[in-house]
């Protein structure tokens, strides 16, 4: 062998001995030139396949190996493919081996030569008949080479050509175990590239046959394939659970394993792990199997048998796994154990309680061993197990051990210990755990401090029975590790204090922060939160000694020189509120505002200029209203801290799932806040009723003599005047493609809309302005509920009332506001309706049916396609249900259709319809083509968002003064919707 590869060995030696990159490149270029010269016959006549017929087998193999080595070094190799094809077609194993290796590395799936290679690959897979002779290739070796090459190349065209042959090779009885193993792994690679290659319902019985093979190597490869398939479509392979349990039982209970698959006396640990991971895909299988086994009509041996066997297997894994002196055996055994515990976690509350208790006891033992890998996995798995109901008390027994792991030398172990402490925390032990974490924060590494601060803040808020303790905890975090306290943390303090007026929380927080901000050296975050809280609630402590308004200003202003622009902006607003509340603060604040009106920071300059001129521009009552304390924050949104935790750790993290569940303390606080605000509203409503206008005599001459009819009878409803309808329709059409504008306007009312969209979600603000000279009463806006939109509504108090006697009052020259947060879940072609009703002072009841400009094109995301890809998709979307087409005449007053006019049409397609232009797709200047994706919030069975691809083409006929709009999408409603919006936009162009 050494003599045969002497030229290759010399070449490799030369490259290794090169003194630098330039020398290596020169040697490679020299060798490439020599190979190219030898691939060209001296007579200049090539064979039909483009190869050199004069080359010997030794030379061809040597030169191709050199090309492979040069390619591996990172140099471009763009010739020699014909010689590779000659080697592939050879019956000799040594040549075919070189050919398939070169094929896998040098050629891509889209290479034109692949068309001529595919028949050879198919033949080697299906008819690997060796030629006679000493050097002919073994059958299974040839098939293995073809399977490896197929898996490595795995292009879509190759997959479509050979996937049937690979599948046949896998299930054929004549295939050797070696071939079956490679066929299973090859098929797994093809499925990962193109999931539609296999139909689960048809393939499941064949997998069942594979799982009955006695060769453990075949079973291991088959389980890799099965796990990959079941991860995509679990329901289609659920019937194979008994086979997996049977194999697992043979390995665990009977120890039936060939010697070559024993790993430190553990029967095939890799196969056991694959089987357990497959079973984890079916968390309800245990409960379903028990129900089937208990059913009277269940056939004998069905359902419960494999379930009882599975519980016996898991129980044996839990009881027999122990720490071993051999690291390799210990790693293999613990890998199986932790997958078994993960299976128990997947079963949840439906699993046997004794298994959960046994797993918890074993994990408690593992988190105290010296081996860091086992301790890490023990902490990780215990955090997952802690999420199950009934596990809290047993986990608390290990709290002291977990706290010790928080001081481990390995930072990964410390992170897992922090996660477990976070998960095991509840109302009973929250104060102790939080205090321990705060004490450890001062000694913690900078790498883990930010995560610790975030989780301490979440725990303190979640389990605080007294919110004063929560405020004190956040102040400790700021004082110990202020640089790692994000804005979201102190923002959350402001929200909680503002939203809980009951008790003395607001006064306590103001007093505590004033003391915290008193030293000259104070962290900037403490100054920010103190400035905001004192501006809002400083008046609650102004009568206390040393806490007057003047003293509050002095303490805050001492930090002005060392503060950044963000903090100064907050301080300016606080100074304005202090000056409004305390007369003695106004001469102190005025010089600060005067200096800030020339500040280089625009935000500080604008705030100072507006606050300083406010008293001259508005009445004292208006200034009082503008500078009063902020209203409560919306509490129905997810906490910013929980969002931050989700971004850092992902959806499946045990800490994220723990943070998402509200605690008892949180529910109690929410109920108290709701009761408090309800009481405040009732008192305000009662006061308004007592101070309202005196009603007329309940029995008036115009009534029928019965009480309660004294109110003026409501007149007939007044609708939208006919003369307003054309302008209203035009306004609606404009708003479909513009971010803001007026939707409706008459002498009494103006309705404005501002809307913005990101993906499948949108935020729509609707403003109702009173243009009349009298207030509009019983003002209501009822938005139609539609199936294709998820809508969250929030508006001025009373605006969304369903009852006719409800509603709000819109004073003269003021506005009522409506905020809609929408998410689209399905294609649609109609805009949702909104009914606006109100009553004038004369008693006229007005009711206006309007349409909100929420159309399908609002949820488009532009896509840019190459001309070839655009035309391919355009042709694939042909059909009556997918295409929608209509011709529209240009308006009579429109200018002639020229290139400028077409630029406006292109702008409508890109900016209005939110389609991406496809350069090179338009054959003439009178055509505009675009592509987009309609985004929805709906999920498919794999958890992915459902989206719809959309194409549009606008073609102009300048002579006829007309446009033809054609839309093609995967959904007929999308085609109609895009066409309709495009037509009205072109009419307005």
Buried (B, 14 or more C-beta within 10 A) or exposed (E): EEEEBEBBEEBBEBBEEBEEEEEBEEBBEEBBEEBEEBBEBEEEEBEEBBBBEEBEBEBBBBBBBBBBBBBEEEBEBEBBBBBBBBBBBBBBBBBBBBBBBBBBBBBEBEBEBBEBBBEBBBBBBBEBEBEEEEEBBEBBBBBBBBBBBBBBBBBEEBBEBBBEBBBEBBBBEEBBBBBBBBBBBBBBBBBBBBEEBBEBEEBBEEBBEBBEBEBBBBBBBBBBBBBBBBBBBBEBBBEBBBBBBBBBBBBBEEEBBEEEBEBBEBBBBBBBBBBBBBBBBBBEBBBBBBBBBEEEEEEEEEBBBBBBBBBBBBBBBBEEBEBBEEEEBBBBBBBBBBBBBBBBBBBBEEBBEEBBBBBBEBBBBBBBEEBBBBBBBBBBBBBBBBBBEEBBEBBBEBBEBBBEBBEBEEEBBBBBBBBBBBBBBBBEBBBEBBBBBBEBBEEBEEEBBBBBBBBBBBBBBBBBBEBBBBBBBBBBBBBBBBEBBBEBBBBBBBBBBBBBBBEEBBBBBBBBBBBBBBEEEBBBBBBBBBBBBBBBBBBBBBEEEEBBBBBBBEBBBBBBEEBEEBBBBBBBBBBBBBBBBBEEBEEBBEEBBEEBBEBEBEEBBBBBBBBBEBBEEEEEEEBEEBBEEEEBEEEEEEBBBBBBBBEEBEEEBBBBBBBEEEBEBBEEBBEEBEEBBEEEEEEEEEEEEEEEEEEEEEBEEEBEEEEEBBEEEEEEEBEBEEEBEEEBEEBBBBBBBBEEBBBBBBEBBBBBBEBEBEBBBBBBBBBBBBEBEEBBBBBBBBBBEBEBBBBEBEBBEBBBBEEEEEBBBBEEEEBBBBBBBBBBBBBBBBBBBBEBBBBBEEEBBBBBEBBBBBBBBBBBBBBBBEBEBBBEBBEEBEEEEBBBEBEBEBEEEBEEBEEEBBEEBBBBBBBBBBBBBBEEBBEEEBBBBBBBBBBBBBEEEEEEEBBBBBBBBBBBBBEEBBBBBBBBBBBBBBBBBBBBBBBBBBBBB
